[in-house]
Amino acid sequence: DNGRAGPNRREPEDRPRPGVGYHATSRDGLNFTREQDVRIAGARFRWLGNAQSDGKRITFYGTADGRGGSWVAVSDNGIDWKLAEAQPRNIGADPGAVTLRDGSLLVVATGPPRPGTPSFERRPRHDSPVNQ
């Protein structure tokens, strides 16, 4: 759940809830029914990423935290999730994954803001007195 939409998400209820994933189901891919939120016990990861299914198991590739990084979870039913045994190295945020014909995995993710962009200028400075 990425929280309420809009540029001014200052109130706590407007922000994403760590570790909570929005869950909805559909029989036709057009009309969705909201289900109970999904969680992984003890995990505070963001459910921002990509899910894929092989027909038996769903694998979710998600964003670890505000500094980037990724995580992988698996589910047999879309309700009960557990972290995958093998976790990726820091591959970036908001990953999208697809299994190729040869069985290998292609993952694309966003990287840090580029210098000179508005996102770069707004990012927290880890060397500032406020963050020390």
N, C-alpha and C positions, 0 to 999 in steps of 0.2 A: 504494500500500500504506500504509494508515494505522497500521501497526504493530499490536502486540498490544493486545487490548481490555482495558479495566479502568481504574480511577481512578489507580493508582500506576504510571505508565509512566516509571520513573526510569532504568532501564538502557538503554544505547544500542540494544540489539536490540529493545526494546519500543516505540521511537519510530518515527514515519514516516521512511522513507528518502527524502530529497530527490531529486526527479527520477525516481523509480521508480514505475511504475504497475502494479498488480495486473491480470492479464489472464486471463480465462476465457472459454470459448466454450460454446455450447449449440445443439442442433438443435431442442429443444422448449421452451426458456425455463424449464424446471423443473430439469433436470439439467445441471450445468456441469462442464467439464473444465478444470483449471488449465493454463495455457499459460505460456510464458516471459514474464517481466515486460517491460513496454514502457518505453522511454526516448527522450528527444530529446537528441542529443549536445550536451553543454555546458549544458543547461538543468537547473536545480535546482527547478523549479516542483513544486507538489503536484498529484497527479492526483485532486483532490477537485472534483467538478463534475458535468458532464452531457455525454453524447454523443448525437448524433443522426445519422441517415443519410438521404440522399436516394436511396438505392439504388445509387449509384455511388461516393460518397465519404462518409467518416465525419468529422464535425466534433466536436471536443471543446472544451468551454468549462471551463477549470480555474481553480483558486485560485493566485495568484502566490506569495504568501509569508505569513508570520504577521501582517503588517501590513495585509493585504487586497490588493485588486487582482486582476485576472483576466488570463488568457491564452487564446489560441485556437490549436489545432493541427489538422491535417488528415491523413487517411490513406486510401489506396485499398484497404487490406487489413486494417486493425486491428493490424498488427504494426509496420510502418514508418511513423513519424510525423515531421512537420516543422511548424515554426511557420507559421501562416498569415501571408500578406503583410501583411494589415491586422490590427493588434492593438487591442483596445478600450481606452478610457480606464479609469481605476480605477472599476469598477462594483460593487465589493464582493467578498466571498468566497463560495465554494460556489455558483457560478452555475448556474441552470437556464435553459435556452433552448428556445424553440419557434419554428418558422417558421409565420407566419400565412398565411391563404389568399391574401392579396395579395402574398406573398413577403417581407414585412418580418419582422424578428426581434424577438421579445419576450424580454427577459432579466430574470430576477428573481434577486437576490443578497442575502446577509445583510450587515448593516452593523455598525458598531462597537457594543460593549456600551453599554447605556443607564446613565446615572448611577443609583446606588442598587441595581443588580442585583449578585448575587454575581460574575458575570463581569467587571463593571466594577471591582470591588474587587480581583480577582486579577490584572488586566492589568499588564504591566510599566510602570513609571513612567519615561518618557523624560527627566524632569527630575530624577530622583533621582541622588545622587552615584555610585551603582553603575553607572548607565548613561551617565555623562558621560565 
